C-alpha cells in the first residue's frame, strides 16, 4: 500500500495544475534544447547549400570562360581587340553629341564577357575622352586613361569643374573642343588656361577649337606667345588673335569666324600668316578677311611671284563682301587638284554700286576657279556633271562632278565642308546681291563652267526668269539628260516653251520667240515638284501643254523615259492617264487640289445657291454658320 500510495502521490504531483491545461500545447511541451539544435542544424545546412551553389557558380563561370576561349574571336590578341574597341568608341563619338548619354553607349562592350572587360579596362585610349556632364565620370575616366593623350570635347552642356579637372592635365591634352554661350566662369577658365600656355608647354596639343555662339563684350583672345609646337588645327569663332601670333605656324586646318573689326588683318598680314602654313589643307575664313576702302574702284594686278601657293589645299571657304573675297583671291594661287572643294559666299557692299562691285569681282573669281574645272583628260574627273541653282532673295549655285548627287534629292539646306559634302559639291557659289543684278550674275556664272558637260540640273526657288531663260543659259548643254524643277512657275513656263519642237509642234502657238537648236535633245528624266499647273490656259503651264510637248519630243525620237510629278496642283488623274500614253514610266503621288474638281458643276451650284449665301436668316460671319431652309 505504501508503494501504491507513493506512486499515486508521484503521479498527482507530476500532473499539470488546472490553470496549466489552458496553455497552448506547444508551450506546455516545448523543449529549449531541441529548438536550439534544430536552428543550428538548419543554418548549417543552408550554409553548406550556399557554399555548394557558390562553388557551382564559380565552376560554371570557369566552364563558360573555357568555352568562350575556344571561339575564333577569343584568338584575337588583346592589343588588336583593344584597337577594335577604340575604333568603335571613335565611331560612337562621331554619331552623338559629346554631352549626350548616348555617347557612352560603347560601355556595353565591358558587359559582354570578363575577357572583354579586362581588355577594356586595360586600354587607356578608351577612357581618354572624359564625359564632362558628370564630375564622377570625369574623375573615373581620367584615372582609367592613365597617361594616354586626352581629348576635351564638350557640347553646350557641361560641368565647369569637370572641364577644369581635364585642363589641369596640360601635358596630356591632345584636343580641346569647347563651345560656350557666355562669359563669366567659362571665360575666366579658358583665359587662365590660354595664359598658362604662354609659359607652360602643351607638347601633345594638336587641335584647338573655341567657339562662342554669340558675340559678347568679353572675347577670348589667343595670346601671341603660344607654346603648343605640335598644334595643327585651329578653329575659333567670336574669338580674337594677333596675326603675328606663333599659333599661326605649321597649321593644316585654319577656321576663323567673326573676328572683331580691330583684329581683322591687313592683306599682307594674312598672306604672311599663310606662308607659315605650307601644309595647309583646310582654310575657312568667315568675316575675317581684310577690309577695303569704301570707294574702291579697282583691284590692282598682283605679280605671280608675290602670290602664296597653297599646294596642299583641299577645302577653301571664304565668306565676306564680294570685293574682299576677290582681293583675297588675287594673292592666292589655288592648286590644280582633283580634290579641291571651294565655297565662296559673297555679299554686296551697302556703300558700293552693286553692278560695279560685281563687274570688278567676277573676273577674279572666274580666274580663281579655273583650277576647279579642268577639261584636259588628266583632270576629267573635275568636269562638272551636275548643277543646282537655288534662289530666294539670293543666288546659290552648286556644281558637282557626280551625276545626281544623293543629297540633292531633298530641299536645299545649309552646306558644310565635310568629306562627303565635298565629294558631291566641290564648288558652291553664293551671292547676296540686289534683285536687279541677279540676271547679270546668272548669265556670268554660267560662263564659269563648261556647260556642255552638264548631265543633270536641279532648279529650286523663286527668281525672275526672262524670255528664253533655258536657251540662254543652257542651250549648249547637249548632254543634259536629267532636270529636277521645284517651286518655280516662271521657269516651268519657259521650260515647256523651250522643249517644243522647232519644226511641227502640236502645242498651241505662242508669241515668244524660239531661238537656236532644240533644247536638251538628250533629256530622258524630268522631275516636276511643288509646281502649279494652270488649268485656265492663262500661261503656257497647263497639263495639256505638258502633254503636247511630250508628244512633240516622242514624235522626233526624243521622248522621255521617266516623268515624276509630286506635290503639284492643277493636275488630275485624267491628265496623268493621258501622259501615260506618251511616257511609260510615270510616278505621280496622286496629289490633287481644288482645281481638280468639276469647275463647271461648282459654278452652277454657286449660282443656284446665291440667294442662300446672302439670306439674313441665322447667318453670322464669325463662325461661318448657316441655318437656311
C-alpha positions in Angstrom: 0.0 0.0 0.0 2.8 2.3 0.9 4.2 1.6 -2.5 1.0 2.3 -4.3 0.4 5.4 -2.3 3.8 6.8 -3.2 3.2 6.1 -6.8 -0.2 7.8 -6.6 1.4 10.8 -4.9 4.1 11.0 -7.6 1.5 10.8 -10.3 -0.5 13.6 -8.7 2.5 15.8 -8.3 3.5 15.3 -11.8 0.2 16.2 -13.3 -0.3 19.8 -14.5 -2.3 22.1 -12.5 -5.7 23.1 -13.6 -4.5 26.5 -14.9 -1.7 25.0 -16.9 -4.1 23.0 -19.0 -5.3 26.2 -20.6 -1.8 27.0 -22.1 -1.1 26.1 -25.7 0.1 22.6 -26.2 3.4 23.7 -27.9 4.2 25.8 -24.8 3.3 23.0 -22.5 5.6 20.5 -24.2 8.4 22.8 -25.6 12.0 21.9 -25.2 14.6 24.7 -25.5 17.4 22.3 -26.1 15.7 20.6 -29.1 14.7 24.0 -30.7 18.3 25.3 -30.4 19.7 22.2 -32.0 17.2 22.3 -34.9 18.1 26.0 -35.7 21.8 25.2 -35.7 21.3 22.2 -38.0 19.1 24.3 -40.4 21.6 27.2 -40.5 24.5 24.7 -41.1 22.6 23.0 -43.9 21.8 26.4 -45.6 25.4 27.4 -45.3 26.5 24.2 -46.9 24.0 24.6 -49.7 25.1 28.2 -50.3 28.7 27.1 -50.4 27.8 24.4 -53.0 25.9 27.0 -55.1 28.8 29.4 -55.0 31.2 26.6 -56.0 28.8 25.6 -58.7 28.5 29.1 -60.0 32.3 29.5 -59.9 32.6 26.3 -61.8 30.0 27.4 -64.4 31.8 30.7 -64.8 35.1 28.8 -65.3 33.5 26.5 -67.9 31.9 29.4 -69.8 35.2 31.2 -69.9 36.9 28.0 -71.2 34.1 27.6 -73.8 34.4 31.2 -74.9 38.2 30.9 -75.2 37.6 28.2 -77.8 35.6 30.6 -80.1 37.5 32.3 -83.0 37.1 35.8 -81.7 39.0 34.9 -78.5 42.1 34.2 -80.5 42.4 37.9 -81.2 45.3 39.3 -79.3 44.3 41.8 -76.6 46.2 44.6 -78.3 44.2 44.1 -81.5 40.9 43.7 -79.6 41.7 46.9 -77.8 42.3 48.7 -81.1 39.0 47.4 -82.4 37.3 48.8 -79.2 39.0 52.2 -79.8 37.7 52.3 -83.3 34.2 51.5 -82.1 34.4 54.3 -79.5 35.5 56.8 -82.1 32.6 55.9 -84.4 30.2 56.3 -81.5 31.6 59.7 -80.6 31.1 60.8 -84.2 27.4 59.8 -84.1 26.4 61.5 -80.8 26.9 64.9 -79.2 29.6 64.9 -76.5 27.0 65.9 -73.9 24.6 63.1 -74.7 24.4 60.0 -72.6 24.3 58.0 -75.9 28.0 58.9 -76.4 28.7 56.4 -73.5 26.8 53.5 -75.1 30.1 51.9 -76.0 30.4 51.0 -72.3 28.3 47.9 -73.2 31.4 46.2 -74.6 32.6 45.7 -71.0 29.5 43.6 -70.2 29.9 41.0 -72.9 32.4 38.8 -71.0 35.1 39.1 -68.4 37.8 39.0 -71.0 36.4 41.9 -72.9 36.0 43.8 -69.7 39.6 43.2 -68.8 40.7 44.4 -72.2 38.6 47.5 -72.0 39.9 48.4 -68.6 43.4 47.8 -69.8 43.1 50.1 -72.8 43.7 53.7 -71.7 42.7 55.2 -75.0 39.1 54.1 -74.5 38.8 56.5 -71.5 40.8 59.4 -73.0 37.6 61.5 -73.8 36.1 62.2 -70.4 32.3 62.7 -70.1 32.1 66.3 -68.9 28.4 66.3 -67.8 29.3 64.3 -64.7 32.2 65.1 -62.3 32.3 61.5 -61.1 32.5 60.1 -64.6 35.2 62.7 -65.5 37.4 61.7 -62.5 37.0 58.0 -63.1 37.8 58.3 -66.8 40.9 60.4 -66.0 42.1 57.6 -63.7 41.4 54.8 -66.2 43.0 56.8 -69.1 46.4 56.6 -67.2 48.9 58.6 -69.4 47.0 58.4 -72.7 46.6 61.7 -74.6 43.4 63.4 -73.5 40.5 64.8 -75.7 38.4 67.5 -74.2 35.2 67.6 -76.2 32.1 69.3 -75.0 28.6 70.1 -76.2 26.7 73.1 -74.9 26.0 71.3 -71.6 28.9 70.5 -69.3 30.2 71.0 -65.7 32.8 73.6 -65.4 34.5 71.7 -62.6 34.8 68.8 -65.0 36.4 71.0 -67.6 38.9 72.4 -65.0 39.8 68.8 -64.0 40.8 68.0 -67.5 42.6 71.2 -68.2 44.8 70.5 -65.2 46.5 67.7 -67.3 48.1 70.2 -69.7 51.0 67.8 -70.6 48.4 65.2 -71.8 46.0 67.3 -73.7 45.7 66.4 -77.4 42.4 68.0 -78.4 40.3 70.8 -77.0 36.9 71.5 -78.4 34.8 73.8 -76.3 31.7 75.8 -77.4 30.3 78.2 -74.9 27.4 80.6 -74.7 28.5 83.4 -72.4 31.4 84.8 -70.4 31.7 84.5 -66.7 33.3 81.4 -65.2 33.8 79.8 -68.7 35.6 82.9 -69.9 37.9 83.1 -66.9 38.7 79.4 -67.0 39.6 79.4 -70.7 41.7 82.6 -70.4 43.5 81.2 -67.4 44.4 78.1 -69.5 45.5 80.1 -72.6 47.6 82.4 -70.5 49.3 79.4 -68.9 50.3 78.3 -72.4 52.4 81.4 -72.6 54.8 79.9 -70.1 53.9 76.2 -69.9 54.1 74.0 -73.0 51.3 71.7 -74.2 53.5 69.3 -76.2 50.7 67.0 -77.3 48.1 69.6 -78.2 47.2 69.1 -81.9 43.7 70.6 -82.1 42.1 73.7 -80.5 38.5 74.7 -81.1 36.9 77.6 -79.2 33.5 78.8 -80.4 31.4 81.5 -78.7 27.9 81.1 -80.2 27.1 84.8 -79.9 29.1 87.9 -79.8 30.0 89.1 -76.3 31.7 92.1 -74.7 34.3 89.8 -73.2 36.0 88.0 -76.1 38.5 85.1 -75.8 41.9 86.3 -77.0 44.6 83.9 -78.3 47.9 85.0 -76.8 50.8 86.0 -79.1 53.1 83.5 -77.3 51.5 80.1 -77.6 53.6 77.1 -76.5 51.9 74.3 -78.5 54.6 73.3 -81.0 52.5 70.4 -82.4 49.3 72.3 -82.9 47.9 71.6 -86.4 44.2 72.6 -86.2 42.8 76.0 -85.0 39.1 76.7 -85.1 37.7 79.8 -83.4 34.5 81.8 -83.5 33.9 85.2 -81.9 37.4 85.0 -80.6 40.3 87.3 -81.4 44.0 86.7 -82.1 47.1 88.5 -83.4 48.1 87.6 -86.9 51.7 87.6 -85.8 51.0 85.0 -83.1 53.0 81.8 -83.1 49.8 79.9 -83.1 49.5 80.6 -86.8 52.5 78.5 -87.7 52.6 75.0 -89.1 48.8 74.6 -89.2 47.0 72.2 -91.6 43.5 73.4 -90.6 42.6 77.1 -90.1 39.0 78.1 -89.5 38.3 81.6 -88.2 34.8 83.1 -88.0 33.6 86.5 -86.8 36.7 88.4 -85.8 36.2 91.8 -84.2 36.9 94.7 -86.5 40.0 95.8 -84.7 41.5 92.3 -85.1 40.9 92.0 -88.9 44.3 91.5 -90.7 45.8 93.5 -93.4 46.2 91.7 -96.7 50.0 91.5 -96.1 49.5 90.1 -92.6 47.1 87.4 -93.9 49.4 86.4 -96.7 52.4 86.3 -94.3 50.5 84.0 -92.0 49.5 81.7 -94.8 53.2 81.4 -95.9 53.9 80.0 -92.4 51.5 77.1 -93.1 52.9 75.3 -96.1 50.9 72.1 -95.4 47.5 73.9 -95.0 44.7 71.7 -96.5 41.6 73.4 -95.0 41.1 77.2 -95.0 37.8 78.8 -93.9 37.6 82.5 -93.2 34.2 84.0 -92.4 34.1 87.7 -91.8 37.8 87.5 -91.1 39.2 89.0 -94.4 41.0 92.3 -94.8 38.6 95.2 -95.4 38.9 97.6 -98.4 38.3 101.3 -98.6 34.7 102.3 -99.2 35.4 103.9 -102.5 37.4 101.1 -104.0 37.0 101.3 -107.8 39.6 98.7 -108.9 41.8 95.9 -107.6 45.5 96.0 -108.5 47.1 93.3 -110.5 49.5 91.2 -108.4 52.7 89.7 -109.8 52.6 85.9 -109.9 55.8 85.7 -107.8 54.1 87.5 -104.8 51.2 85.1 -104.6 51.1 82.4 -101.9 50.8 79.0 -103.3 48.7 76.6 -101.3 49.9 73.3 -102.8 48.0 71.0 -100.4 44.8 72.9 -100.1 41.7 70.7 -100.3 39.0 72.9 -98.9 38.5 76.6 -99.2 35.6 78.7 -97.8 35.5 82.4 -97.9 32.6 84.5 -96.6 32.7 88.3 -96.9 31.9 91.2 -99.2 32.5 90.4 -102.9 35.4 92.8 -103.3 37.1 91.4 -100.1 36.8 87.9 -101.4 38.2 88.9 -104.8 41.0 90.9 -103.2 42.0 87.7 -101.2 41.9 85.6 -104.3 44.3 87.9 -106.2 47.0 87.0 -103.7 46.4 83.2 -103.6 47.2 80.5 -106.1 44.9 77.5 -105.8 46.3 74.1 -106.7 45.2 72.1 -109.8 43.9 69.4 -107.6 41.1 67.0 -108.3 40.2 67.1 -104.6 39.8 70.8 -104.2 36.4 71.9 -102.8 35.6 75.6 -102.9 32.8 77.6 -101.3 32.5 81.3 -101.9 29.8 83.4 -100.2 29.8 86.9 -101.4 27.5 89.8 -100.4 27.2 93.3 -101.9 28.6 96.2 -100.0 26.0 98.6 -98.8 28.1 101.6 -99.8 29.1 100.5 -103.3 27.3 100.2 -106.6 26.3 96.5 -106.7 26.7 96.2 -110.5 30.2 97.8 -110.4 31.2 95.6 -107.5 30.1 92.5 -109.3 31.9 93.6 -112.5 35.1 94.0 -110.5 34.8 90.8 -108.7 33.6 88.4 -111.4 36.8 88.2 -113.5 39.0 87.4 -110.4 36.6 84.8 -109.1 36.4 83.3 -112.6 40.2 83.0 -112.9 40.5 81.6 -109.4 38.0 78.8 -110.2 39.7 77.7 -113.4 41.6 75.0 -111.5 38.3 73.5 -110.4 37.1 72.9 -114.0 39.8 71.3 -115.9 38.8 69.8 -119.3 42.0 68.0 -120.0 42.0 64.2 -119.8 44.1 64.2 -116.7 41.5 66.3 -114.9 38.4 64.8 -116.5 37.0 63.9 -113.0 36.7 67.7 -112.3 34.4 68.3 -115.2 31.0 69.3 -113.6 28.3 66.8 -114.4 25.5 68.3 -112.2 24.4 71.8 -111.4 22.0 73.1 -108.8 20.5 76.6 -108.7 18.6 77.9 -105.7 17.3 81.4 -105.4 15.1 83.0 -102.8 16.5 86.6 -102.4 20.0 85.4 -103.1 21.6 83.2 -105.8 23.1 79.9 -104.6 24.8 77.7 -107.2 26.3 74.3 -106.6 28.4 72.3 -109.1 29.2 68.6 -108.7 31.4 66.1 -110.6 28.8 63.4 -109.7 25.6 63.0 -111.7 22.5 63.1 -109.4 24.2 63.5 -106.0 22.1 61.7 -103.4 21.9 64.7 -101.1 20.3 66.9 -103.8 17.0 64.9 -103.8 15.6 66.9 -100.8 15.2 70.6 -100.2 18.4 72.6 -100.1 19.8 73.1 -96.6 22.9 74.7 -95.2 26.1 73.4 -96.6 29.2 72.1 -94.7 32.7 71.3 -95.9 32.8 67.7 -94.7 34.4 65.0 -96.9 31.1 63.6 -98.2 29.8 67.0 -98.9 33.0 67.9 -100.9 32.7 64.8 -102.9 29.2 65.7 -104.0 29.6 69.5 -104.3 33.2 70.5 -104.9 32.1 74.1 -105.8 29.5 76.2 -104.1 28.9 79.9 -105.0 26.5 82.0 -103.0 25.8 85.7 -104.0 23.7 88.0 -102.0 23.1 90.9 -104.3 20.1 93.1 -105.1 17.4 91.6 -107.3 18.1 93.9 -110.2 21.6 92.4 -110.7 20.5 88.7 -110.5 20.1 88.3 -114.2 23.6 89.6 -115.0 25.0 87.4 -112.2 23.3 84.3 -113.5 24.5 84.8 -117.1 28.1 85.4 -115.8 28.0 82.3 -113.6 27.0 80.1 -116.5 30.3 81.1 -118.2 32.4 79.8 -115.3 31.9 76.1 -116.1 31.9 74.0 -119.3 28.1 73.8 -119.7 28.5 71.2 -122.5 29.4 68.6 -119.9 26.3 69.0 -117.7 24.2 65.9 -117.4 21.9 66.8 -114.5 20.2 70.1 -113.5 18.3 71.0 -110.3 16.5 74.3 -110.0 14.7 75.4 -106.9 13.3 78.7 -105.6 11.8 81.8 -107.0 13.6 84.3 -109.2 12.9 86.4 -112.3 13.1 84.2 -115.4 13.2 86.1 -118.6 12.0 85.1 -122.1 14.5 82.5 -123.3 15.9 81.7 -119.8 16.7 78.0 -120.6 18.0 78.6 -124.1 20.2 81.5 -123.0 21.8 79.7 -120.1 21.7 76.0 -121.1 21.4 76.0 -124.8 24.8 74.5 -125.1 24.1 71.6 -122.7 23.6 69.0 -125.3 24.2 66.2 -122.9 21.6 67.3 -120.3 19.6 64.2 -119.5 18.0 65.0 -116.1 16.0 68.0 -115.0 14.6 68.4 -111.5 12.4 71.6 -111.2 10.9 72.7 -107.9 8.7 75.6 -107.0 9.4 78.0 -109.9 6.3 78.7 -112.1 8.2 81.1 -114.4 10.9 78.5 -115.0 8.2 75.9 -115.8 6.6 78.2 -118.3 9.8 78.9 -120.2 10.9 75.2 -119.9 7.8 73.9 -121.7 8.2 76.6 -124.4 11.9 75.7 -124.8 11.1 71.9 -125.1 8.8 72.5 -128.0 9.6 71.1 -131.4 11.2 73.6 -133.8 9.5 72.0 -136.8 6.0 70.7 -136.4 4.5 71.2 -132.9 1.1 70.1 -131.6 1.4 72.7 -128.8 -0.6 75.9 -129.1 1.1 78.8 -130.8 2.8 81.4 -128.6 4.1 84.9 -129.2 7.5 84.3 -127.7 10.4 83.8 -129.9 12.3 80.5 -130.2 16.0 80.7 -130.9 18.6 78.2 -131.8 18.5 74.4 -131.9 16.3 72.1 -130.0 16.8 72.4 -126.2 18.2 69.4 -124.3 17.9 66.8 -127.0 19.3 64.1 -124.6 16.7 64.8 -121.9 15.3 61.5 -120.6 14.3 62.1 -117.0 12.1 65.0 -115.9 11.0 65.7 -112.2 8.4 68.3 -111.5 8.0 69.1 -107.8 5.8 71.5 -105.9 4.6 73.3 -109.1 1.3 74.9 -110.0 -0.2 73.9 -113.4 -2.6 76.4 -114.9 -5.9 74.8 -116.0 -7.2 78.1 -117.3 -4.5 78.3 -120.0 -3.6 81.9 -119.0 0.1 80.8 -119.3 2.0 78.0 -121.1 1.9 75.8 -118.0 -1.3 73.8 -118.4 -1.4 70.0 -118.2 -2.4 69.9 -121.9 0.7 72.0 -122.7 3.0 69.4 -121.0 1.2 66.6 -122.9 1.6 68.3 -126.3 5.3 69.0 -125.6 6.0 65.4 -124.7 4.1 64.2 -127.8 6.3 66.5 -129.9 9.5 65.0 -128.4 8.2 61.5 -128.8 7.4 62.1 -132.5 11.0 63.3 -133.0 12.5 60.3 -131.2 13.5 62.3 -128.1 10.8 61.0 -125.8 11.1 60.8 -122.0 12.0 57.6 -120.2 10.8 58.8 -116.8 8.5 61.5 -115.6 7.8 62.3 -111.9 5.1 64.6 -110.7 5.0 65.3 -106.9 3.1 67.9 -104.8 1.9 69.7 -108.0 -1.5 71.4 -108.1 -3.7 71.8 -111.1 -3.1 68.3 -112.5 -5.6 65.5 -112.2 -5.8 61.7 -112.6 -7.3 62.2 -116.1 -4.2 64.3 -117.1 -1.9 61.6 -115.8 -3.7 59.0 -117.8 -3.1 61.0 -120.9 0.6 61.4 -120.1 1.0 57.7 -119.6 0.2 57.3 -123.3 3.4 59.2 -124.1 5.6 58.3 -121.2 5.5 54.7 -119.9 7.3 55.2 -116.6 5.4 57.9 -114.7 5.4 58.4 -110.9 2.6 60.6 -109.5 1.9 61.0 -105.8 -1.9 61.5 -106.6 -1.8 64.9 -105.0 -4.8 66.9 -106.2 -6.1 70.3 -105.4 -9.4 72.2 -105.6 -8.6 72.9 -109.3 -9.1 69.2 -110.0 -12.9 69.3 -109.3 -15.5 69.8 -111.9 -15.4 73.5 -112.1 -18.4 74.0 -114.3 -20.5 72.0 -111.8 -19.2 74.0 -108.9 -20.0 77.3 -110.7 -23.5 76.1 -111.4 -24.1 75.2 -107.8 -22.8 78.5 -106.6 -25.2 80.3 -109.0 -28.2 78.3 -107.7 -27.4 79.0 -104.1 -26.5 82.7 -104.3 -29.8 83.7 -102.5 -28.9 81.3 -99.6 -25.5 82.8 -99.1 -27.0 86.3 -98.7 -30.0 85.3 -96.7 -30.2 87.1 -93.4 -31.7 84.2 -91.5 -29.3 83.0 -88.7 -26.1 83.9 -90.5 -23.1 85.4 -88.9 -19.6 85.8 -90.3 -17.7 84.9 -87.2 -18.2 81.0 -87.4 -19.4 80.7 -90.9 -22.6 79.2 -89.6 -25.6 78.8 -91.9 -29.1 77.8 -90.9 -31.3 78.1 -94.0 -34.3 76.2 -95.1 
